[in-house]
Amino acid sequence: YYEGGISSVYLWDQEEEGSFAGCFLIKKEVKEPQRHVNNGSWDSIHIVEAIPKDSIVGASGKGEYSYRLTTTVMLAISTDKGNSGSVNLSGSLTRQAKERIFTVSSDSDHITQIGEMIEDMEVSLRGQLDSLYIQKTREIVNSIRKPIKSEDLPSQAFVADLTKAVKGMKTSA
């Protein structure tokens, strides 16, 4: 996961019988001078809660469970591209997934369901970060920055490099 990133998982029981919660932490740092990324990092925090749909399920650990996921992603990228200057971009995004209900027959089913929810959320957030931060930054920079020479303008290739840097932090499926 994350080709060299660091991850940690913490799980704990909730008060309701059979329910539990967990925190899934992922950190990936990137330095890619060929793409003009001096420093970059992707930090994601996933909090998940699993609650049995009825008390019989809670006692046996099998049956329908309700899963809720809240994710925060923090992104930071520092680039430097000669005459175009340097860009420091950072931000965070928090989203809560819709409640999902799954039937489980073993403990490993919980891991599968939670893993799929986290992967879906990260893919969604990557796309949102790209459109929210990268494309919006490009629009703002192009509207306020008027260099003397046209070659000093951020090129399509430069913006593509930023986009690739964000997408390069994704997991290998």
VOSE-870505 format. One record per residue: y, x, z of N, C-alpha, C, O in turn; residue in one letter. Coordinates in steps of 0.05 Angstrom, whole numbers, plus 5000, padded with zeros to 4 digits. Atoms other than C-alpha are relative to their C-alpha. Example, Ala and Ser with C-alpha at 12.3 -4.5 7.8 and 13.67 -1.06 7.14 Angstrom:
2
497650185000491052465156502450185000502450395013A 497649844999497952735143502249855014504449955018S 
% end
This chain:
173
497650175000500050005000502550185000502850355017Y 497549855002506750284980499850294993501750444996Y 500449725010503850944954501550205018503450335009E 498949804982505551375014501949885021502950035037G 498350134979509550875055498649995026496250065028G 501150024973508450765128500049705008501949555002I 500150284991506150105157498749995028497150155035S 501050054973504649835226499649705003501249544992S 500550284995501749175250499649965030498250125043V 500250074972502448865319499349705001500649544989Y 500950284997498748215338499949935029499450105046L 500150094973499147805401499249705001499849554982W 500750284996496447145428502549845007504349945020D 497950194992501046545434498949835023496649845029Q 500850174978500846045491498049794992496149735006E 501950215009497345505450497350134993497250334980E 502649895004489845625449499450044970499749854954E 500749945028487545955385502250094982501850194960G 497749915017494546115360500750295006500250395028S 499249734997497246805349502450064982503049904965F 497749915016503247175320499650294994498150435007A 500249725007504147845287502650104987504149944975G 497749865013509348335263498850214982497450394991C 500949815020507948725199502450164990504350044979F 497749835006512649315188499250194977497150324978L 500549825022513149705123502550164994504750064994I 497749835007517550305107499250184977497150314977K 500449825023518050685042502650154995504750024991K 497749845007522851255029499550124972497350204965E 500249905028524351494958502150214995504550175003V 498149805011527552114929499050064972496950184968K 500849965028527352124853502450114984503849954971E 497749895015532452604823500049954970502149934958P 500250065028529852464753501349734993502249694971Q 498750265004532551754762502749995015503849785018R 497449974986538752004799500049865027502249795037H 500150124973536351704866499850235020497750355023V 500049794980538352194919498449925025496750075035N 501450114977535751764976499749704996501549574986N 500550295001532751074978498049925021496250085028G 502050094980529050665029499749694997501649554991S 500750295000525649985032498649965027496550085033W 501150064974524349715102499549695001501449544996D 500550294998520949035110498749945027497050085037S 501050104975519548655173498949714995500549544988I 501250265004514748065169498949905026497350035039H 500950134975513747595228498449764991499549584977I 501750225008507947115220498949865025498349995045V 501050154978505546565265497749824989498149694969E 502350165008498646225259499349815023498849895045A 500450204979497645575296497849814990497949704968I 502250195008491245145295501149724998502949645013P 499150285005492244435269499149815022500349615026K 500950174977488244135327498650185021497950415015D 501149844978485344365394497150094995496350295006S 502849925006478144385368500050264984498450444989I 499849765016480244905317500750245018499650455015V 499249794983483645315371497850125016497750375020G 502349904984477345365413498050154983496950364993A 502149875017472745555355501150224983499650404975S 498849805018477645965314499449944971500150094953G 500650095027475245585252501349744994501649575012K 498750255007478645025214502750054987503250264975G 497449985013485744895189502050135019502350065042E 497949874985491345345211502649974984502649964959Y 497450005011498745295198501250285002501250395024S 498949735000502145945178503049984994503849844975Y 497149995005509646085182500750304998499950465015R 499249725005512746735155503050024998504349874983L 497249935002519747015165500150304993498950465007T 499949725009521447655128502950094998504749944989T 497449875004527448125130499450264985497750424993T 500349765015528048675078502750145001504850024997V 497549835000533149245084499750214978497750364978M 500149825023534649645022502450195001504650115007L 497849805001538750285016499450194977497250304975A 500349815023539850704953502650164998504850054999I 497749825004544351304943499550144974497450274970S 500349865026545351554872502450174994504650145005T 497849835009549552074838499450074971497450194964D 500449955028550352114763502550124988504249984976K 497849855012555352644742502749874998503849805019G 497350115005561652364711500349715009502649625014N 499950284993559951644730500549975030501349755039S 499550014971560551814804497549935015495349945005G 502350064983556151634861500249715010502349595011S 500250274990553850964887498250005025496050115025V 501650054976551450784957499849705003501749565006N 500550284999548250114959498149945023496050065025L 501850084979545249785020500449715007502649615004S 499850284992543849095044497449905011495350045011G 502450124989538948635076499849714991501949584984S 500550275008535847965060497949895018495850015022L 502050134983532147485106499349734988501149584980T 501050265011527946905082497749905016496250065028R 502250124986523146425113498349854979499449694964Q 501850135019517046195073499449715010499649665033A 500950274993514945465071497450025016495750205011K 502450014984509545305121497649964981497749794963E 502450035016502645385090497649935019497550035041R 502450084985496145075114497650104985497250034962I 502549905011489545425102497749945018498049925042F 502450034984482445315124498750275002498350424983T 501349744995479245915156497349965013496849775028V 502650014988472046045174499350255015497250275028S 500549754985472646745203502750145004504850064992S 497549854995477847235229501050134975503550154972D 499149865024478047605163501549814981503149904965S 498550195017480546965129502950005008504649964990D 497249994991486847015171501450244986503750214976H 498949765013488047715144500649954971502750034961I 499650065028487147485073502449824995504049874978T 497950195003491846895080502850135006504750094991Q 497549874992497247295116500850214979503250244972I 499549795020496647875066501249884975503149994964G 499050135024497647405007502849895004504549914986E 497350114994503647075040502150235000504350204989M 498149774999506947755053500550114972502750174965I 499649905027505648004982501749814983503549914969E 498450195015508547364952502950025008504750014992D 497349984989514647424997501450254990503850244983M 498749755008515948154979500649994970502850094962E 499450025029515448014904502549834996504249904980V 497750185002520347444912502650145009504750124995S 497649874990525247854953500950234983503350284980L 499349795018524948444905501749894977503750004969R 498550135022527247984849502749915009504749944995G 497450094990532647684892501950235006504350215000Q 498449764996535148374913501150114974503450204972L 499249905026535348594841502349834989504449944981D 497950175011539547994819502449995018504749995009S 497850034981543747954882501650265003504050265002L 498649754994545348694894500550174975502850244969Y 499749815023544049104831501849884978503750004970I 498550125022546648624778502949935009504849964994Q 497350074990552548384822501750255003504150254997K 498549754998554549104837500950094973503250184970T 499249925027554549254763502449844991504349954980R 497950185009558948654749502750075014504850085001E 497549934985563948844804501150274991503550304987I 499149735008564149584785501349994972503450114968V 498850025027565349414712502649855000504349904982N 497550155001570948934730502350155013504650115006S 497949864986574849404776500450294993502550414998I 499949715005573350104753500750044970499249964953R 499149955027577150324691500450304996502650404998K 499749715004575651054678501650064974502049894957P 498449925023579851434628498350014974499249924953I 501749975023574051574581497849795001496749735023K 502150205001569051054559497350115008495649975018S 502649884992563251544571499850025031497650075041E 500150004971565151524645499149735012498549715035D 500950264991563350784649497050015007495550154994L 502950014994556650634682498649884976499249674966P 501450085024551950594624497849805006497049775029S 502350184997546350094612497750165012496250065028Q 502249834990541550674625500350045030498350045045A 499649954972544750804693499349755016497949775037F 500750254987544150074713497049964999495749865018V 502950025003536950074687498650195020496650125031A 501149814980535650694731500149885028498149905043D 499850134974538150314792497949785003496649765024L 502050224999533849714775497250115003495650015018T 502649884999527750154764499550125028497250115038K 500349894973529050494831499249795020497549835037A 500750224983528849824866497249914995495649875013V 502650105008522749594828497850225005495550155009K 501949784995519450284837499150005029497050135035G 500850014972519150144912497949795005497049765028M 501950224996514349564901497250115004496650344999K 502849924995507049574919498550024974499349904954T 501749985023501749764870497849795004496349805023S 502050224997497549134859497450084990495549924991A 
% end
